[in-house]
Amino acid sequence: MRGPIAVVGAGIAGIAAARSLADVGFAVHIYEKSRGLGGRAATRRLDRFQFDHGAQYFTARSPQFRSVVAGLLDAGSVAAWTPRIFRLTSDGARKPAADADRFVGVPGMSSLGRALAGGLPVTKGTRISTLHRQGGGWTPVSADGNLLEPVEAVIIACPAPQAAELLHSASSDLADACRSAGMLPCWAAMAAFESPLGLDLDAAFVDDATIAWVAREASKPGRVSTPECWTLHASPEWSAARLEDEPDRVAQALLDCFFELGALAPQNPIHLDAHRWRYARSAEPRTVAMAVDGDARIAIAGDWTVGDRLEGAWLSGIEAAKSIAGLLRGG
């Protein structure tokens, strides 16, 4: 077994990279700063309430990823989602959204990360703050100053600004590539109601200055129908302008806009909260010109390197793994 290789970030890109390397005989270890797996493929659970407050669904267009999804479907970790989905405008007009094969984790989006990472060594709650050069490899250093296991190579699979900070002294070229990638924020509101709102849709892309997306959680397979839970995503521009606002204030503003868009009489929710995704998506579809530094034995991965789709995150992790495996094998 070759390695070990450190993967920083347990989002879909990091998990894909680690899985790909492990499958071809490399020892890997994932370090994740949060308590969960899957990055923005996340689920918030509170008492009776459940919200997919990050990635809402995913598609599978490439043969590689379709094969992975087929296995997850067989295992029951994901399911097809066929919502009544529309595109809405702020003046109330609507039209059906484009057809697509949409999938979700079951019973929540966070199930996807757990299923993909099954059996991989992961240390959660550990933020890597520095990479210390040691011989031809690296020693990751945690935020509390602990020296972790020395490794032959590193894959950085976290949002571009965080990756740039970690790479500034390890690979100036990769750090520059990360700094050139703009990322947009997203405020997500989570609202639950004791009684159904009566909207004749399950989800919608919204062409509005405030809200960009709404979804009824119960429309997804494996979710409970009561209470009625809705996830509301703000537009990138609105989110950026209110990035440091209090979550309560943000949640109420998004809820008010939701009622107005749906021509609904305001109702008091039994739960209302908001979560800020500071680095939610790439500012524009892009392909990072440099994703691996051969001399440093470091690669970067993430949906932001190739666009903003979950499938792109997975594919970028696979490509990062191939690059590092080739370097360590001398190919």
C-alpha positions in Angstrom: 0.0 0.0 0.0 1.3 3.4 -1.0 0.9 6.7 0.8 -0.3 7.9 3.1 -2.1 10.9 1.4 -4.0 13.6 3.3 -7.3 14.9 2.0 -8.4 18.2 3.5 -12.1 18.5 3.4 -14.9 15.9 3.5 -17.2 17.4 1.0 -18.1 15.4 -2.1 -14.9 16.3 -3.9 -12.7 15.2 -0.9 -14.6 12.0 -0.4 -14.4 11.2 -4.1 -10.6 11.8 -4.1 -10.1 9.6 -1.1 -12.3 6.8 -2.3 -10.6 6.8 -5.7 -7.1 6.6 -4.1 -8.1 3.9 -1.6 -9.6 1.8 -4.4 -6.3 1.6 -6.1 -4.2 0.8 -3.0 -3.2 4.1 -1.5 -3.5 4.8 2.2 -5.6 8.0 2.7 -6.9 10.0 5.6 -9.5 12.7 5.4 -9.5 15.7 7.7 -12.7 17.7 8.1 -13.2 20.8 10.2 -16.9 20.3 10.8 -18.8 17.5 12.5 -20.4 16.1 9.3 -19.6 14.7 5.9 -20.7 15.8 2.4 -20.0 19.6 2.7 -23.0 21.5 1.3 -24.9 18.2 0.7 -26.1 18.8 4.2 -29.2 18.2 6.3 -30.3 20.1 9.4 -32.3 18.1 11.9 -34.0 19.7 14.9 -36.7 17.8 16.9 -39.5 17.2 14.3 -37.9 19.3 11.6 -35.6 18.4 8.8 -34.2 20.6 6.1 -31.8 20.1 3.2 -30.5 23.6 3.7 -27.5 23.3 1.3 -27.5 21.4 -2.0 -31.1 20.6 -2.9 -30.6 17.8 -5.3 -28.1 16.5 -7.8 -28.0 15.3 -11.4 -25.9 12.6 -13.0 -24.8 13.3 -16.6 -21.4 11.6 -17.0 -21.1 7.8 -17.4 -18.7 7.7 -14.4 -21.1 9.4 -12.0 -24.2 7.7 -13.3 -22.5 4.4 -12.4 -21.9 5.7 -8.8 -25.5 6.9 -8.5 -26.8 3.5 -9.8 -25.0 1.8 -6.9 -26.4 4.3 -4.4 -29.9 3.8 -5.8 -29.6 0.1 -5.3 -28.4 0.6 -1.7 -31.3 2.9 -0.9 -28.9 5.8 0.0 -30.4 8.0 -2.7 -33.7 8.2 -4.7 -35.1 9.9 -7.7 -36.9 13.1 -7.0 -39.8 14.1 -9.3 -41.2 17.3 -7.9 -43.8 19.7 -9.3 -41.1 22.2 -10.2 -41.5 25.6 -11.9 -39.7 28.8 -12.7 -41.3 31.8 -11.0 -40.9 35.5 -11.6 -41.4 38.2 -9.1 -44.6 39.3 -10.8 -46.2 35.9 -10.2 -45.8 34.4 -13.7 -44.7 30.7 -13.8 -43.6 28.1 -16.3 -42.5 24.5 -15.9 -38.8 24.1 -15.2 -36.6 22.2 -17.6 -36.8 18.5 -17.4 -34.0 16.7 -15.6 -33.3 13.5 -13.7 -33.0 14.8 -10.2 -31.7 12.7 -7.2 -31.6 13.3 -3.4 -30.1 11.6 -0.5 -32.4 9.4 1.7 -33.6 10.3 4.3 -31.7 13.5 3.8 -29.0 15.0 1.6 -26.4 14.3 4.2 -26.9 10.6 3.5 -25.0 11.0 0.3 -21.7 11.9 2.0 -22.0 9.2 4.5 -22.7 6.6 1.9 -19.8 7.7 -0.3 -17.4 7.9 2.6 -18.3 4.5 4.1 -15.1 2.8 5.4 -12.8 5.7 4.8 -10.7 7.0 7.7 -12.0 10.5 8.6 -11.1 12.8 11.4 -13.8 15.3 12.0 -13.7 18.5 14.0 -10.1 19.1 12.9 -9.2 22.2 10.8 -5.8 22.0 9.0 -4.2 25.4 9.3 -0.7 24.8 7.9 1.2 22.3 5.8 4.8 21.8 7.0 7.3 20.6 4.5 9.0 17.4 5.6 11.4 15.8 3.1 9.5 15.1 -0.1 6.2 15.2 1.7 4.1 17.2 4.2 3.1 17.2 7.8 -0.4 18.7 8.3 -0.7 21.0 11.3 -4.1 21.4 13.0 -5.5 24.8 14.1 -4.6 23.9 17.7 -0.9 23.3 16.7 -0.9 19.5 16.7 1.4 17.9 14.2 -0.5 15.2 12.4 0.6 12.1 10.4 3.3 12.9 7.8 2.1 12.2 4.3 3.5 11.9 0.8 1.0 14.1 -0.9 -2.0 16.3 -0.1 -5.4 17.0 -1.8 -7.1 20.2 -0.8 -10.8 20.0 -1.3 -12.3 23.0 0.4 -13.7 26.3 -0.9 -11.3 28.5 -2.9 -10.6 31.2 -0.3 -9.9 28.6 2.4 -7.7 26.6 0.1 -5.8 29.8 -0.9 -5.1 30.5 2.8 -3.8 27.0 3.4 -1.7 26.9 0.3 0.0 30.4 0.4 3.3 29.0 1.8 3.0 25.5 0.3 2.3 26.2 -3.4 2.1 29.8 -4.6 0.9 28.7 -8.0 -2.1 26.8 -6.6 -2.8 29.6 -4.1 -3.0 32.0 -7.0 -5.4 29.7 -8.9 -7.6 29.6 -5.8 -7.5 33.4 -5.3 -8.6 33.9 -8.9 -11.8 31.9 -8.3 -14.7 34.1 -7.1 -17.2 32.5 -4.8 -20.8 33.6 -4.0 -22.6 33.3 -0.7 -26.1 32.1 0.1 -28.4 32.6 3.0 -30.8 29.6 3.5 -33.9 30.0 5.6 -35.7 27.0 7.1 -39.4 27.4 8.0 -41.8 24.9 9.3 -45.6 25.2 9.6 -48.1 23.1 11.6 -50.6 23.2 8.7 -49.9 22.9 4.9 -49.6 26.2 3.1 -51.6 25.0 0.1 -49.1 25.9 -2.6 -49.5 23.8 -5.7 -45.8 23.3 -6.3 -43.0 21.4 -4.7 -40.0 23.5 -5.7 -39.2 26.5 -7.8 -36.4 28.4 -9.3 -37.2 32.1 -8.6 -36.2 35.0 -10.8 -36.3 37.5 -8.0 -33.9 39.9 -6.4 -34.4 38.3 -2.9 -35.2 34.6 -3.3 -33.6 32.3 -5.8 -35.1 28.9 -4.8 -37.8 27.4 -2.7 -38.5 23.7 -1.9 -41.0 21.7 0.1 -39.0 19.1 2.0 -41.9 16.6 2.1 -41.9 16.3 -1.7 -38.6 14.4 -1.4 -38.5 10.7 -0.9 -38.1 9.5 2.7 -39.2 12.7 4.4 -42.1 13.2 6.8 -45.1 15.1 5.6 -45.8 17.0 8.8 -45.0 19.5 9.9 -44.6 21.2 6.5 -41.0 22.3 6.1 -39.7 24.7 3.4 -36.2 25.7 2.5 -35.7 29.1 1.0 -32.4 30.1 -0.7 -31.6 33.8 -1.1 -30.1 35.2 -4.3 -26.3 35.6 -4.3 -26.6 39.4 -4.5 -29.1 39.6 -1.7 -27.0 37.3 0.4 -23.8 39.2 -0.2 -25.4 42.5 0.8 -26.5 41.0 4.1 -23.6 38.6 4.8 -23.1 39.8 8.4 -26.8 40.2 9.3 -28.3 38.3 12.2 -29.8 35.0 11.2 -33.2 35.8 12.7 -33.5 39.0 10.7 -32.5 37.2 7.5 -34.9 34.4 8.1 -37.9 36.7 8.6 -37.0 38.8 5.5 -36.9 35.6 3.3 -40.1 34.3 4.8 -41.9 37.6 4.1 -40.7 37.5 0.5 -41.8 33.9 0.2 -45.4 34.7 1.3 -45.5 37.6 -1.2 -44.2 35.5 -4.1 -46.7 32.7 -3.3 -49.6 35.2 -2.8 -50.0 33.6 0.6 -51.5 35.1 3.7 -48.6 35.4 6.3 -48.6 32.5 8.8 -46.6 32.1 12.0 -44.1 29.3 11.6 -43.5 26.9 14.4 -39.8 26.9 13.4 -37.8 29.6 11.6 -34.0 29.7 11.3 -31.3 30.7 8.8 -27.9 29.4 7.9 -25.2 31.3 6.0 -23.2 29.5 3.4 -20.3 31.9 3.0 -18.9 30.0 0.0 -21.9 28.5 -1.7 -21.0 28.4 -5.4 -18.6 29.5 -8.0 -19.1 33.1 -9.3 -19.1 31.8 -12.9 -18.7 28.5 -14.7 -15.0 27.9 -14.9 -12.3 25.4 -15.2 -9.2 26.1 -13.1 -6.2 26.0 -15.3 -3.9 24.6 -12.7 -5.2 22.0 -10.3 -2.0 20.2 -9.4 1.5 21.2 -8.4 3.7 18.2 -9.3 6.8 19.5 -7.4 4.8 20.1 -4.2 2.7 16.9 -4.7 -0.5 18.9 -3.9 -3.7 19.0 -5.9 -6.9 21.0 -5.4 -10.5 19.8 -6.0 -14.0 21.1 -5.5 -17.1 22.0 -7.6 -15.7 25.5 -7.9 -12.8 24.2 -10.0 -15.2 23.1 -12.8 -18.5 24.9 -12.2 -21.0 24.6 -9.4 -22.6 21.2 -9.6 -22.3 18.4 -7.1 -21.4 16.0 -9.9 -18.6 18.4 -10.8 -17.3 18.2 -7.2 -17.2 14.4 -7.5 -15.5 14.5 -10.9 -12.9 17.0 -9.7 -12.0 14.8 -6.8 -11.5 11.8 -9.2 -9.2 13.9 -11.4 -7.2 15.2 -8.4 -6.8 11.6 -7.2 -5.5 10.5 -10.7 -3.0 13.3 -10.7 -1.6 12.5 -7.3 -1.6 8.7 -8.0 0.4 9.4 -11.2 2.9 11.5 -9.4 3.5 9.0 -6.6 3.9 6.2 -9.1 6.3 8.2 -11.2 3.9 8.3 -14.2 
